[in-house]
Amino acid sequence: MSLFKSKPKTLQVRVMTMDAELEFCINCTATGRQLFDLVCRTQGLRETWYFGLQYEDKKGYQAWLKMDKKVTEQSVPKNNPMPFSFLAKFYPEEVSEELIQEITQHLFFLQVKQKILTAEIYCSPEAAVLLAAYAIQAKYGDYDPNYHQFGFLAEDELLPQGVMEQYDMTQPMWEDKITSWYAQNEGMTRDEAEMEYLKFAQDLDMYGVNYFEISNDRKGTPLQLGVDAFGLHVYELENKFRPKISFPWSEIGDISYRDKKFTIKPIDKKSSDFIFISPKSRRNKLILDLCVGNHELFMLRRKTDSMEVQQMKTQAKEEKAKRQIERNKLARERQLREVAEKEKEELQQQLQAFQEDAVNAKEALLRSEEAADLLSEKARVAEEEARLLSQKASQAEQEIQRINVQVIQSEEEKRLMEQKLQEASEIAHRIVEESEMRMIEAEDLKQQLIQARQNEMIAKEKLIEISIQGLPPFDSSTINGVMINDNDSEVEKLSKEIEKERIEYQEKSKHLQLQLNELKTEIEELKVDEKQTNWDIIHNHLVQQGENKYATLQKTKSGTTQDRVTFFEEL
């Protein structure tokens, strides 16, 4: 007998989430619940009731791992590692009110986005562009034209392939449309952009609905059954948009099946049972599982929240308030930084202007110094010329005196002498006048020299004044002051903002609808009619009739349960 216990056998498991691949080593005796809880803990997920582990069974059907049975006892392929997908199994009625954790919201966002891109959920072209802009905001943050230049979305899967094939538009043209919407989402954080995506997506007709082929029990008419958070819906075979009739969970008392026959017992005892046939018996367990789970969640939403949910909601509100306060601080800091940068830019421009003035003043100083030197030289030359002219005048005067002393013997000589004397006198007169003019010019040059020296002194003083001027020191205390003083009032402001959210969202929805209509009109002429699918045709017809998802649900739930059961039997 061995003294040592043999180690329990283990098996490898690989779980694909929407954004990660997880691998675990679990005991062979582990139940589905133990594996599921391990995956949830690894992701930090507490809102576990929406999710499940999906796998493809040995016959190629999609199935959900049962929580109460061992993993090895279920029809999971015995691969190594065992493959599972962690997916949302049930959907909330209102995402903004029910989804508490940010990780829950993120997982729903990724799954819904994937279903829209693969056309599992139909989305009109204009709505697909809007949702793509939200998805880009969640991935890249605020639009920056300097960083997000043309072509930055080339590697991203943005739109359903069927949408792009319907229009004679290139990838750059689609990117331009998406970017113009993306630029309008400035200020949205990742969780806000994802929530806006989900709030819009939940209004799509096929959102959150699991479809199954069924037939009328009485006539055998092929139909489709839709199971979602609101109830059971019966659709015509080719129309997944608008159900013919609906049975809300509040009217359903019990669900069961035997072989291929499903029986829905209404709460109203006066009403007959709602019975349909499921042609694929292997799908019956899945239909029942989804019906029971959605019904339980429907009833739980209408009860007082458990302590765990209350705690989670309180914690989420506190975290949201903290994030909002932090976002407000960051917004104010960003605003103050922008103001500071603007002031800095203005001061730099002033400095540049001062530097240009200094250069101009220096050049003016050099010019004035050159002008002063030139005037000084001219004054010196003028003084020299005046001195020479004065000497010539003196010599001329001496010549006149010498001529006057000489005795002229003859009249001719006297006449000649008088003539010479007259000529000498004229020359002397001209020399005196020119000497006086030179003296005046010399005096003017002296005055210009004095003025040039004064200009030189003024230019030097201005240069000194400019050189000692500096920029005022940047005071960062204003930012810190705003950060310190705003804490007390932020919570009160946040509560007021939350009260306005619903009204603002309604107004935003109207604005979005107008924008969607404008975009639809813009791209309408580029549509290739031959590429439209049946879903496109049906959707466009419903839009033209003014129908929408929630109005149709109200209409299909009208009348008594018995009336709707009778209507179903006659389909």
Secondary structure by P-SEA (a helix, b strand, c coil): ccccccccbbbbbbbbcccbbbbbbbcccccaaaaaaaaaaaaccccccccbbbbbcccbbbbbbbcccccccccccccccbbbbbcccccccccccccccaaaaaaaaaaaaaaaaaccccccaaaaaaaaaaaaaaccccccccccccccccccccccaaaaaaccccaaaaaaaaaaaaaacccccaaaaaaaaaaaaaacccccbbbbbbbbccccccbbbbbccccbbbbcccccccccccccccccccccccccbbbbbcccccccccccccccccaaaaaaaaaaaaaaaaaaaaccccaaaaaaaaaaaaaaaaaaaaaaaaaaaaaaaaaaaaaaaaaaaaaaaaaaaaaaaaaaaaaaaaaaaaaaaaaaaaaaaaaaaaaaaaaaaaaaaaaaacccccaaaaaaaaaaaaaaaaaaaaaaaaaaaaaaaaaaaaaaaaaaaaaaaaaaaaaaaaaacccccccaaaaaaaaaaaccaaaaaaaaaaaaaaaaaaaaaaaaaaaaaaaaaaaccccccccccaaaaaaaaaaaacccaaaaaaaaacccaaaaaaaaaac
